[in-house]
Amino acid sequence: MKIAVLGAGAWGTALAISAAARHSVSLWVRDPAQAQALQGERENRRYLPGLALPPGIEVRSDALAQLPGLVASHDIAIIATPMAGLRGMLQCLAGASVPVAWLCKGFEAADGADGTEGLLGHEILAQVAPALAAGVLSGPSFALEVAKGQPAALVAASAHAAVREALIRAFHSPALRIYGNDDVVGVEVGGAVKNVLAIATGLGDGLALGLNARAAVITRGLAEMTRLGVALGAQAETFMGLSGLGDLVLTATGDLSRNRRVGLLLAQGLSLEQVLQSLGHVAEGVYCARAVLHRAERLGVDMPITRAVVELLDGRITPAQAVATLMGREPRSER
């Protein structure tokens, strides 16, 4: 099988490394200088230092306008850009005849100028490439562990059975299990909202609130995630699976989580600007938190943890005030 991975960040590179043991992989890099470094060093020193690119990976740096031609010579194309780049990539590949899937998790940033609400990947697809057979590969996964061949499980979600099957053929292996799912909405909501909730969990851990508090944030956060997902048309049971509970637990508690680290650093008193400078990588929860809250408010969905995270990121409350706000809410039924 020939796989085109479009984007050489940590996750795109990790999947390319994982698949290269069984398939021919083209790893496309937007920056020709970065492509030359990857090809010469056979290592992604910025995102996955110390891990060699297998011989089965061909590094490419075709011009953006040439991507449709590159993809046409492969069996599947994987978009491995941050959420901000998904719209442009889908527009570029709108006429592709092979299955396409994206890896990014989040809501597109809302455009405050015209009131446009942040969209999920499948909603962007419906706008710019409705005829494209596409889907999303998501689930609990740190790039470093996948690149090392450590066990993991992901979800291939699409309305098209052929896309799900192509993703399973491309990436299912002894170290990486791929499960099919047709609930694209649920899988995408889980992948987006868990990043915001991981900031809240990191904040609690950074303030040394204890393991009881961590469990409360994760559990009530899962309830928030499910409410929003169901309101957007998802199936409630999806959130008890890999892309819901699984990804939330990993991102909220794992030391490799950038979103969790955001919360930890904010708890130390750093400004958001200082936090983002220290990360060096994208933390999608920071960029999609406002879009998550905006969509929830439009639908009348109560998301108090998400609201507290947004107010904290906006500098309207302190970490201590965020905790006080959540703990000061009126008692109510768990359901």
N, C-alpha and C positions, 0 to 999 in steps of 0.2 A: 504494500500500500504506500502511496506517495502522499505525504502530509506537508502542507504549507503552514508554518507558524508565523504570523505577521506581528512582530514585536518581540524585542529581545530584552525585556525586563526580567525580573526574577522568575515570575510564574511562567511566562512564555518559554524562557530558556529551560526551566525545570521540566516542563512537559516535553519539550523537544528532546532533552536528554533521556527521559523515560521511554519515549516512543522509538528512539533511534536504535534500540537493541533489536527491534523486530521490523522496523519500517525504514524507508528512505524519507528523510526530513529536510526541508528547506527552511532555514531560519532567516526571515527577512528583517533587516535593520534599516530604519529610516535614515540614520546618519552614516554616510559612507566612511567617515573616519572611524566610527565605532565598529563598523563592519570589518574594516581592515584590521583593527586591533583583535577582534574576535577570531578572524581567520588566521592571523599570524600567531597569536598566543594560544589559540584553541582553549580559551577560558574566558568566562564573563567575570572579569576581576571586579567590576563595580557591584554586581548584584549577587553573584555566587562564586566568590573567590575560592580557589583551591579545588574546584571541580572541573575536570577536563571535559571538553566537548567530544563526544564519540566520533569516530570516523564517518559514521552514517549521517552526520549533519553537514549540510552544505550551507554556508553563510552567503546570503544574497543582499544586495543593496539597490535593487531596481528602483527606478523613479516611480513615484506614486501613480502616475498615469499608466505605467506598465504592469501594475499589479493584476488587473484582470487577465492579462496574458499569462502571467506567472501562475495564477490560481488555476487557469484552464488546463494546465499540464499536470495538475495534481488531482487526487481523489477526494480531498477535503481541505478546507481552509479554516484555520483557527485564528481569530482576532484576539491578540494578546496585548491590547493597548489599555491605558486607564479609561475610565468611563467617559472622560471628556473627549476622547478620540473616537468613540464608537460610531457616532453619527457620520462622521466623514468617511470612515472605513466602510460602513454599510452602503453609503452613497456610491463609493468607488466600485464596490462589488455587486451592485444591484442587479446586474445582468448575468451573474455567475451561474453556470449550469451544474456546479458541484455543491454539495452540502457546505454550509458555513456555520460556525459556532463562535460565540464570544466567551471570554473568561472573566471579564470585569464584573464587579459587583457594586451596585449602587443605583441611585437615581441621578439622572442628568441634572446639573445645576439649573435651578429655575432662573429665568430671565426677568429680573425685577422691572425692567424698562417697559415691557409690554404685558406683564402679568402671566407669562407662560409658566405653567407648572412643570416641575421636574418630572421627567418620564423615565420609566424603566426601559431596559433594552428592547423588550418585545414591542413596546409602544413606539419606540423610535423606529424599529423595523417596519411597523405598519405605516408609518409616515413616509419613509424614504425608499423602502425596498419591499413593498408588500408581496411581490411575486417570488421573492427569494426563499428557498427552502433553508431555514436556519433554526438555530436553537442556542442553548447555553450549557456550558459545562461548569458545574459549581459543586460546592460541598466543603467539608472541613479539611483543609489542606494547607500546610506551610510549604512553600516552594523548596526550601532547603532539604526537607525530609524526603519529598518526592524525588528530587534530583539525586539524592543518596540511595534511592531504591528502598526506603523504609515503607512499611505497609500503610496504605491509605485507601479510602473509598470515596468516590465522587458520584454525582448524579448528572446524567445526560438528559436534558429536558428539551422537548420540542413537540409541536403539534404534528410534526411529520415523522412517521415511523422510520423512514429511510435515513433521516438525520440522526435519530437516536441510535440506530443500528450502525451507522458509519462511525459515530463517536465511540461506541463500544468496541468495534473492530480496531479502531486506531489506538486506543489507550488501555483497554483491558489487558492485564498481565498478572503474573503471579504476585506482584507487589502492589498492584493498583486495580481495585475492583471498580467497575463502572456499572451503575444501576440506571435503567431507563425510567423516565417519568414524563407524562404528558401534561402535567400541571406547571406550565412555564411561569405563570403568575406567582404561584406559591414559592417555587424555587428562587425566583428573582427577588421577591420580597424578603425571604429569609436571608439571602446573601447580602442584601442592602442594609436591612435594619440591624442585623447582628453587629455590624461595625459601629453603629451609634451606641448600642448597648454595651459594647466592649469598652468604650470610653468611660461609661458610667461605672462599670465594674472596676476598671483600673483606678478610677478616682477613689472609690471606696477602699480598695486595697492600699492605695497611696496614703490615705488618711488613717490607716490601721484600724478600720472599723470592725474587722474580724471576719471569720468564715461564715458566720450566721448571716451577716449583711451581704456577703458575696452571693450566697445561695438565694437570698431574697431578691436581689437585683436580677439574677439570671432567670428565676422563676417568673417574677412579675414582668420582666422584659419579654419573656416568651409569650406571655399573655397579650402584651401590647402588639407584638409582631403578628400574632395570630389574628387579632381583631382587625388590624389594618389589611392583612392579606385577604381575609374573608370578605371584607368590604370592597376590595378590588376585584373579587371574583375567584380567589384561590380556594382550594380544598383544605379544610382545617387539618386533616390528617397529615398533609405534607409537612407541617411545622413540627411534627414529632419525628421526622426523619433526618437524613443527613444534612440537607440544606437548611433546616430549621434548628432544632435542638442541637444537632451535631456540630454545625458550624458556629453556633452561638457559644457552646461550651468551650470549643477550641479557642476561638478568638477572644473570649472574655477571660480565659485563665492561662493561656499559653504564653510563655516568655518570649516567643518569636513574634507575637502580635504587635503590629505597629499601632493599631487603634487602642489597645490596652495601654500601651506605653504613653500615648497621649494623655490618658487619664492619670496615670502615675505621675507624669511630669507636671501636669496642672495642679495636682495635689501638693507638689513641692513648692508651689508659688510662682512657677515660670509663666510668662505670658504665652499666649497662643503662638505669637510670632517666634518666640524663642524655642518653643516646642517643635514647630515645623522645621526650623533651621537645624535642630539637633537630629531630626529623624533621617533626613537625606533621601527618603523614599516617600511615595504617596501614601497617605492614610485616608482612605475613601470616606470613613465616617465623618471626618471634619467637613468634607465638601458636600456630603449629601444629607447631613442632619437637618438642615433647614428645609430641604425639599421633602424629606420624610414627614416633618411636622406640618408643612403646608398641605400636603396631600391628606394627611389625617384630619386636619381641621376642616378642609373642604368637605370631607365625608362624614364629619361629626364623630370621629373616632377619638376616644380619650387615650392619650399617650403621655402620661405625666413624666416618666423617666426621660423620654426623648425631649420633652419640653425643657426639662431641667438642664439637659446637656446643651441644647441650643442656647439657652440663656447664659450658661457658663461660657460657651465658646464666643458668644457675642460680648462678653465682659459685663453683663448686666447683674450677675450675682457671683459671689465667691464660692469656692468649693464647700466651705462650711454651710453657707446659705442654701446651696443645692441640696445638701443632706437634710437640713432643717425643713425645707419646703416639702420634700417627699415624706418625711416622717410626721409632718404636721397635718397631713391629709385626713379628712374625716373617715371613720371606720365604714366599711362596706362589705357586702358579700363577696367572697372570692370569685364567684361566677358572674 
